[in-house]
């Protein structure tokens, strides 16, 4: 479960990356966190990586034969690392960059997080409101800003 420490680190990591892009910080939303936790629990139960019907959702999973001790930073770091593949000269959604663009999406102001683990596999669900990655004319240019 995403305890308070995990949640705060998850939020702080998002906001540190967003600050690099001149994007305002987000705030944790308890309703979104409860919903994200339910989905993370579901993913652990089924063992399948799949999105819910919610818009504005990032999912991270990892597994190991050794015991996993995830922090709130690891999933966000993984998502943000997609920046290396983002085509700034051709802004828009990409399957290989959608986690990154959601993390820094300027118009997203609220965040929820859930984490479920059995000690060897873990799922982290991030929920964003308003949802990012809106693939309409000019939206990526307005919401995915280069590093300031």
C-alpha positions as CSV (number, residue, x, y, z in Angstrom):
1,X,0.0,0.0,0.0
2,X,1.1,3.5,-0.7
3,X,1.7,4.8,2.8
4,X,2.1,8.5,3.6
5,X,5.8,8.5,3.1
6,X,5.5,6.8,-0.3
7,X,2.8,9.2,-1.3
8,X,4.8,12.3,-0.3
9,X,7.9,11.1,-2.2
10,X,5.8,10.3,-5.2
11,X,4.3,13.8,-5.2
12,X,7.7,15.5,-4.5
13,X,9.4,13.6,-7.3
14,X,6.6,14.7,-9.7
15,X,6.9,18.3,-8.6
16,X,10.7,18.4,-8.9
17,X,10.5,17.2,-12.5
18,X,7.6,19.6,-13.2
19,X,9.6,22.5,-11.8
20,X,12.4,21.7,-14.4
21,X,9.8,22.4,-17.1
22,X,8.4,25.5,-15.5
23,X,5.1,23.6,-14.7
24,X,3.2,24.3,-11.5
25,X,3.2,21.7,-8.7
26,X,0.4,19.2,-8.2
27,X,-1.4,18.4,-5.0
28,X,-2.4,15.0,-3.7
29,X,-6.1,14.1,-3.9
30,X,-7.3,11.6,-1.4
31,X,-10.2,10.4,-3.5
32,X,-7.9,9.8,-6.5
33,X,-5.4,8.1,-4.2
34,X,-8.1,5.7,-2.9
35,X,-9.2,4.9,-6.5
36,X,-5.5,4.4,-7.6
37,X,-4.9,2.1,-4.7
38,X,-7.9,0.0,-5.6
39,X,-6.6,-0.4,-9.1
40,X,-3.1,-1.2,-7.9
41,X,-4.5,-3.9,-5.6
42,X,-6.5,-5.3,-8.6
43,X,-3.4,-5.5,-10.8
44,X,-1.5,-7.3,-8.1
45,X,-4.4,-9.8,-7.6
46,X,-4.7,-10.5,-11.4
47,X,-0.9,-10.2,-12.1
48,X,-1.7,-8.4,-15.3
49,X,-0.5,-5.0,-16.4
50,X,-3.5,-3.1,-17.8
51,X,-5.0,0.3,-17.7
52,X,-8.4,0.9,-16.0
53,X,-11.1,3.0,-17.7
54,X,-9.8,6.1,-16.0
55,X,-8.3,8.9,-18.2
56,X,-5.0,10.3,-17.0
57,X,-3.3,7.1,-15.6
58,X,0.3,5.9,-15.5
59,X,1.2,2.4,-14.4
60,X,4.5,1.0,-13.4
61,X,5.4,-2.5,-12.5
62,X,8.5,-4.4,-11.4
63,X,9.4,-7.8,-10.2
64,X,12.4,-9.6,-8.7
65,X,13.3,-12.8,-7.0
66,X,14.8,-10.7,-4.2
67,X,12.5,-8.8,-1.9
68,X,11.3,-5.4,-3.4
69,X,11.3,-2.3,-1.4
70,X,9.9,0.4,-3.6
71,X,10.0,4.1,-2.9
72,X,7.7,6.8,-4.3
73,X,10.5,8.0,-6.5
74,X,11.3,4.9,-8.6
75,X,8.1,4.8,-10.7
76,X,8.2,8.5,-11.4
77,X,11.9,8.3,-12.4
78,X,11.1,5.5,-14.8
79,X,8.2,7.5,-16.4
80,X,10.3,10.6,-16.7
81,X,13.2,8.8,-18.3
82,X,11.1,8.6,-21.5
83,X,12.1,12.3,-22.1
84,X,15.0,10.9,-24.0
85,X,12.6,9.7,-26.7
86,X,10.3,12.7,-26.9
87,X,10.5,14.5,-30.2
88,X,10.4,18.2,-29.3
89,X,10.3,19.1,-33.0
90,X,7.1,17.0,-33.4
91,X,5.1,17.5,-30.2
92,X,2.4,14.9,-29.6
93,X,1.5,11.6,-28.0
94,X,3.8,8.6,-28.4
95,X,3.4,5.2,-26.8
96,X,7.1,5.4,-25.8
97,X,6.8,8.9,-24.2
98,X,3.2,9.0,-22.8
99,X,4.2,8.4,-19.2
100,X,6.8,11.3,-19.4
101,X,4.3,13.7,-21.0
102,X,1.7,12.9,-18.4
103,X,4.2,13.6,-15.5
104,X,5.0,17.1,-16.8
105,X,1.5,17.9,-18.3
106,X,1.0,21.6,-17.3
107,X,-2.8,21.5,-16.9
108,X,-2.8,18.5,-14.5
109,X,-3.1,19.9,-11.0
110,X,-4.2,16.9,-8.9
111,X,-2.5,13.6,-8.3
112,X,-3.4,10.2,-6.8
113,X,-1.2,7.2,-6.2
114,X,-1.6,3.6,-5.3
115,X,1.0,0.9,-4.8
116,X,0.5,-2.8,-4.2
117,X,3.2,-5.4,-3.7
118,X,3.6,-9.0,-2.6
119,X,7.3,-8.5,-1.9
120,X,8.4,-9.8,-5.3
121,X,6.2,-7.9,-7.7
122,X,4.8,-4.5,-7.4
123,X,2.4,-2.2,-9.3
124,X,2.3,1.6,-8.9
125,X,-0.7,3.5,-10.3
126,X,-0.6,7.3,-10.8
127,X,-3.8,9.2,-11.5
128,X,-3.9,12.7,-12.9
129,X,-6.6,15.3,-13.1
130,X,-7.3,16.9,-15.4
131,X,-6.0,14.1,-17.5
132,X,-3.0,14.9,-19.8
133,X,-2.0,13.6,-23.2
134,X,-5.0,15.3,-24.8
135,X,-4.0,14.9,-28.5
136,X,-5.7,18.0,-29.9
137,X,-4.2,20.8,-31.9
138,X,-1.7,22.8,-29.8
139,X,-2.3,20.9,-26.6
140,X,1.2,19.3,-26.4
141,X,2.9,22.5,-27.3
142,X,1.0,24.2,-24.5
143,X,1.4,21.5,-21.8
144,X,4.7,19.7,-22.4
145,X,7.3,22.4,-22.0
146,X,11.0,22.0,-22.6
147,X,13.4,22.2,-19.7
148,X,13.5,25.8,-18.6
